[in-house]
Amino acid sequence: MSHSVKIKNALISVYYKDNLAPLIQQLHEQGVVFYSTGGTEKFIRELGIDVIAVEDLTGYPSILGGRVKTLHPKVFGGILNRRVNKEDQVQIAEYEIPEIDLVIVDLYPFEETVNSGASQEDIIEKIDIGGISLIRAAAKNFNDVVIIASKDDYKTLSNILSENDGYTHLNHRKSFARQAFNISSHYDTAIFNYFNQEDPLTVFKYSEQKVSTLRYGENPHQKGVFYGNLDAMFEKLNGKELSYNNLVDVDAAVALIDEFEAPTFAILKHTNACGVASSDSILNAWKTALACDPVSAFGGVLICNREIDEKTAEEINNLFFEVLIAPSFDQGAKQLLSGKKNRILLKRNKVKLPAKQFKTLLNGVIEQDKDLLMETADQMIAVTNCKPTPEQLNDLVFANKIVKHTKSNTIVLAKDGRLISSGVGQTSRVDALQQAIVKAKAFNFSIEGSVMASDAFFPFPDCVEIAAEAGVVMILQPGGSIKDQESIDMANDKGVGMVTTGIRHFKH
């Protein structure tokens, strides 16, 4: 609370004028002298308050189309001079530089301009030079100067000045400096990432200002925070706040459902699909998906790619679930499903998702391109005597979409646009297949005539033999093993078909 500073002179130059007038009026009433530029100077004058133009202070007009306004020793000297440094004070007096105790400045809207699809010329002009320099100078000299770099801090400053008769304390100024450096570093990161798209430097820079504090992390003893704009992604229609585990499952659900164009419902538990079905209607898709594994569906995350109507909602309402995601809900469905206050309903908005993904690993960060490939039927090469029928190709495409979004090692069994069962996250592919077979039998599903998809090649022919004996008639695998021919020979011996794609879909 030491080293109180009375604000005598303020430099104000902002792009956005929202909620600025009350603060200027308050500062005026406390006897503060204003320096300003351009539109902000005009704004202050229109409030009936005197203001000194920066060009009158510096003796230079705004030049180069407004690119240079405040870059002058009389401005930066007034901000950076150290009040306790005698040599600084001698020079301030010699060059008649006023002490600037408060800087209110924001930055040109660079990110907004990029997102608007503007031309490169317009984007470059939104790279702020004077503003970012003023922010850094004032924040650096927080011992003597207040920096307000966002309109979100106007109210905080107003309250401090009211409570302290126009003075600020060191802890106030240091807090504002921290906020200012956050804004400047985020701004510079956005600019760098814009320039780093072509022939990129191999560096990792990421900044996110939106934040949601979660109830906890994976477990109650772990803290959890989401950095990102959830409100842009979803409109929450009902329910409690999303948890860390909810968000991980929701991310997996969104990635999976985006693979499908036909009316499709998916049910996920711990990021793996326990029910997926495509049908002619979303109601039929729901019923079929639920039948895949109604036990695991309990407490799961549900997602579909069509509007939820009231009739479908009546069926869904019979299940306890954590989250339901859809592009829309009709009024009856929304009212019915909102009957339970903790049940989370998310209306998904159209938002462009990033093409990169990353996570912390060891003492650093690991980053990769998202797996955006998905093979179509014409990319599936038949390598056995038995060739796939059009219906089997459709099921192979369906099964492969699920494989792509299921934890390795994984095997998926499917038929007629529905998931029959899967083996997920196993340490061997044989274990994954056997798990899928046992699970299918547990829910009285016949494997006869089904197709099988694997996320990676078969190093041995054992999986082919087991699958064929269980009733699988067509197999998809990426191929690439030095023992591919052994698996192909086994398929031919057993009278089943096999296609290869050349694309592996591990998910670790």
N, C-alpha and C positions, 0 to 999 in steps of 0.2 A: 504493500500500500504506500511505499515511499515515493518520493520525487513526484509531487503533483505538478501538473502543468496547466496553466490557464490558456485557453484557446483565444488568441488575439487576431490571428490572420488565417484565412482558409482559402485554399485553391480548390475550385470546384469545376470539373469538366467531365460531363457524363453523356453517354449515348442515350440511355433511358432516363426519363424524367419522372417516372412513377414514384409517387409518395415523397418526392423531394421537397415540395413547397413547405410542409410543416416544419421540417428540420431547418431549412433556410430561415424561416420566420423566427424560430427559436434562437438560432445563432445570432440573428440580427438584434433581437431583444437583449442578448447578452453582450452586445457591443463588438461583435466580430466584424472585421474588415474582409471583404470578399474580392478575390481575383478569379477571373474566369475567361473562357474563350467561346467564340462562335455561338452556337445555339443555346448553350447553358448561360452564357452572358445575357443573351436576349431574354431568356426565361426569368432570370433574376430581376432584370430591369422591369419586366412586365408585372412583377410582384410589388413594384413600387419601392424597391430597395436598391441603394447605390452599389455599384460594382466597378472595380478597376479592370479594364481590359488587359490581358497578359501582354499584348503588343505595346501598350503604353508603358508597362513595367520594363519590358526588354528593349524597346526602341526598334523592334523589328515586326513587320506585319506577318500574318500567316502566309506562308509561301508554298510553292509546289503543289497547288491544289489542295491545301490543308494538310499535306504530309508533315510539315514542320510548323508547329505552333508553340509548344512549350519547351522545346529542346534548347535551353539557354542557361548560362551560369546564374543569371538573376533568379531564375525559377529553381534550379536544382541546388544552387548555393543556399537559398532560403530554406530548402527542405533538409539538406544534408549537413548543415552546419551544427557542430556540437556545442551546445550552450555552455558547457563547463570548460571548453578548450579556449584558452586566451588567444591563441593565434587565429583560430577561426573567427573569434569575435572582432579582432582587429581588421580582418579582411572583409567581414560583413559590413563593418562601419565604413571602411575605405571605399567600397564599391556600392554603397547605399543599397544593400540587399535586405529586403524585409524578412524577418523570421516567419516562416510558414509553419504553423502548429497543427494544421489539419489539412489533409488531402482527401478529397472525395472524387474518385475517378472510377469509371468502369471501362470495359474493353469492347472493341468492335465485335459484332456477332459473327465470329469466324465459323464456328461449328454450324450455326443455323444457316449460314450462307452456303456452306458445302452441302448440307442436307437438302437445300432447296433446289439443287441441280443447277446452280448458277454457273456462269462461264468462269474459266480460269482467271481471266482478268478481274472479274468482280471479286472472286475469292481472294486473290492476292491483295487487293485493296483493303480487305477486311483483316489483314495482319496488322495489329496495332503496334505502333512504335513508341509514340509519346506516352500513351496510357500505361503500357507495361513498364516503361522506364520510371514513371512517376510512382507506380505501385512499389517497385523494388526499392527506390530511393527512400520513400517514406517508411516502408516496412523495415529497411535496414536501420534507420534512425529512430526506431520505436522508443528509444530512451527519451526522446523529446517530442516526437511527432505522432499524431493519430492518423492511421490510414484506414479509410473506408472504401473497400473495393467492390462492394455489392450493395444493392438496394435492400437486401435482406438484413443488413446491419444498421439501417437508419434508426429503427425503433430502439435498438439496444443502445446506440450512442445517445439518442434523445433522453432515454431514461437515466443514463449515467450523468449527463449534463444537468438534468433536473435535480438529481439527488446530491450533486457535488458542486452546485453553484457555478457551472461552467468549467470546472476543473476535471481532468482525468488523472488517474493514478497509473503507475508503471504497469501493474498487472492488467489494467484495461488495455493499454497500448500494445503490450506484448501479445495479448489475446487477439487483437485486431490484426497485428502483424502476421500471426500464424494463419489466420483466415485469408489474408492477402496473398501469402506465399502459396497457399493451397490453390487459390484462383489462378495465380500466374503460372504455376507448374502444370496445372491441368490445361491451361491455354496453350502453353508451349508443346505439351505432349500431343494435343490435337493437331497443331501445325506440323510437327515432325511426322506424325503418322500419315498426314495428307501427302507430304513430300516423299515419304518412304514407300510408296506403292510400286514404283517402277525401279527395277534393279535395286531392291531394298538392302539396306545395311542389316546385318544379322545382329540386331539388338532387340531387347524386349522392353517396350514402354506401353503402359496401360494406365488409364486414369478414369475413374468413375465417380461422379459427384452424388448421384442418387443412392440412398442407402435405406435399408429396412433392417431393423433389429429384430432378430427371430427369438422365439420363446427360448430356444437353446439349440445346440448343435445336434449331432447324431444321437447323443445321450444327454441327460439332464445336467451332468457335471461339466459339459462343454459349452462354451459361449458360441453363438452363431450370428452371423451378419450376412445379408445379401446386398451386394453392390450392383445396382442396376435399376432400371425404371420398370418395375412390375406393373405400374398403372398403364404404361403404354402397351404392354403385352396382354394384359387381362383386365376385364372389368369384373370385380368380385361382386356377385349378386347376393351371396349369402355365406354365412359361416365364420368360423374363427380365423385368426391369422395363420398364414401358411408357415409350417415349420421347416427346418432344414431338410428333414427326410422327405416331407411333402414336395419340396422344390426339386430335389434330386429325381424323385419319381415323375413329377410333372415334366421335367426336361426330357426324360426318357420317353414319356408318353407322346409328347409333341413330335419328337424325332421319328417315332414309329408311325404315327398316324399320317404324317406328311408323305409317306411312301404310297398311300392308297388314293385312288380316284373314285372308285365305286363306293356306295354307302358302306361304311365300315365302323365297327365298334371294337375297341381294344380294352382289356382289363390288365393292369399291371400290378405287380407286387415286388417290392425291392428291385425295381427297374427292369424286371423281366416280365414278358407277357405270359399270363396264365390263361388268357382267353382272347382270341382274335377271330373275327368273322366278317366277310364281305357278303352282301346280299342285295336284293332288289329294293329293300326298304331298311330304314334305320331300326325299326322295331324288330324285324326278323334278324338283323345283324346282332342286335342286343341279345335276343333270346339264344341265338346260336353261340355267341361268344361266352355267355354265362355258363352254358351247358358244358363248355370245355373243362372247367374246373371250378364248380361253385364253392368248393371249400376254400381254395386260395383267394377267390374273389372277395371274400369277407374282409372288410377293412382296406380294400384296394383303391387304386386310382383308376378312374374310368375316363375314356376319351372317345369322341366320335367326330366325324367330319361332315355331319349334317345337323340341321336344327333338331332339337329335342321337342317333340310334340307331347301333348298331354297323355295320349294313350301309351306312348313309350315311357313317359315319366311314371305312370301308374305301375308299370312292370319294374322299373328301376327302384322305385320307392320301397319295394319289398326287401331290398338288400341293404345291409349296413356297409357304407363306404366312406372313405375320407374325402375324396375330391372327385368332382365331375366336371369335365371340360368339354365345351361344344362351341361351335361358331355362333349359335343363338339358341334361345329357348322361347317357345311361345308362352303366352301369358298364363295359360292353365298349367303348363309344366313348371314354370317358375314358381307359381304360387304353391303347388303341391310339394315340390322338392325343397322349398324353403321352410317346410313345416318343422324341421329339426334345426335348431339354432347353430349347432356346431358343424353341420354339413356344409362343406365348401363347394360353392358353385362358381365356376369361372367361365365367363364369356370371352372367347379368344378373339383378339383383334389381329388385323393383318399387319404384321411387323416384320421387316427384313431381319433375318437372323445372321449372326456373324459366320463367316466361312472358316474361322480358325477356332480352335479350342485349346485351353491350357489349364494346368494345375500345378500346385507346388509339389516339388519332388526333391527329396534329400535336402541339400542346401541351396536349391535353386528352383527354377520354373521350367517345366517341359511344355512345349507347344507343338501342335501339328495342324495340318489341314483337316477339316472335317471330312469324314467318309461320305462323300456326296454321290458316289457311284452306285448305280443299281442296274444290274444286267436285265435286258429284255429277252424275250423268247428267242429272237433271231440271233442273240449272242451265245446261245447255249448249243454246244457242239455235241451231237450224239456220237458216242465212242463205242457203242455195243451193237450187237446184231438187232436187238429190240429197240425200235425208235419210239420216241414219245408221241402220243396223240395230241391234238390241239388242247383237249381238256387237261391232259397231264402237264403240258407246258404251262397252262394257266396256273395249275396248282404248284408247279415248281417255282414260278415267279412269285406266287403268294408266299410259299414257304421260305424262299430266299430273303424276302423282305423282313420276315420275322427273325431269321437267323442273323441278319446284319445287326439287329438291335437287341440281341440276347447275349448274355455273358458267356465267354468261351470257357472251356470247350462246350460246344452246343450242337445238339441234333434236334431238328424239327420234323415232326410228322404231320402231314396235312392232307386234306381231301375235300373236294367240292367247295373251295373257298373258305375253309374253316381250319383252325388249329385243332388237331387231335390231341397232341401232347408234345412235350419237349423235355430234353435233358439239358440242364443249364449249369454252367460254372464247375464242371467236373474236371478232375485232373487227368482223365483219359477219355478219348472219344468212345471207347467201348462202354465205359461207365455212363457216359451221357446217353448213348443209345439204349442201354439197358434200363436206365432211369425212365426214359420216354416210353418204353414198352410197358414197364410195370405200371406207370401212371395211366396209360391208355386203358389197360385192363382194369385198373381200379375203378374207372368211371364207365366201364362196360362199352368202350369204343372198340370197334373192329378195325384192325390195321389192314385187313385185306383190301387191296386196291389202292392203298394210300401211296403218297410220294414221300421221299425223305430228302432233306437238305442238310448239308454239313458246312460249318463255317470255314473249314480247312480241309486239306487233302487227307486221304487215308494212307498212312505209312505201311499198313498191312491190309490184307483182304478180309480180316475178321469181321469188321462192321458190315461189309457187304453181305457176307454169309448170314450173319445174325438177322439183318434187316429182311433179307429175302425169305428166310424161314419164318419170320413173323408176319409176312404178308405184304411187305412193301413191293411195289411193282416198278417204280422208277426212282432213280437216285440222282441228286445234284451234288457236285463237289467242284472246287476250283481246279483240281488237278495240279500237277507239278512235282509229285513225288517220284523218286527214282524207281519206285515200285508200282507206279500207276498201272502198268500192264497186268500185274497180279490181281489188282482189284477189278480191272476190266474182264479178265479171264474168269474170275469168280462170278461176276454178274452174268456173263454168257453161260457159264455152267448152270447157274440157277434160273436162267430164263428171265432175268430182269433187265431193265434198261438203265443206262447211265448217261448223263450229260456232264460236260465240264464247261466252266465259264472263264477260267484264267484269272479270276478276281477272288482274293481272299478277304473275308470280313471278320477278322479277329475283333473282339471287344473285351479289353482287359479292365 
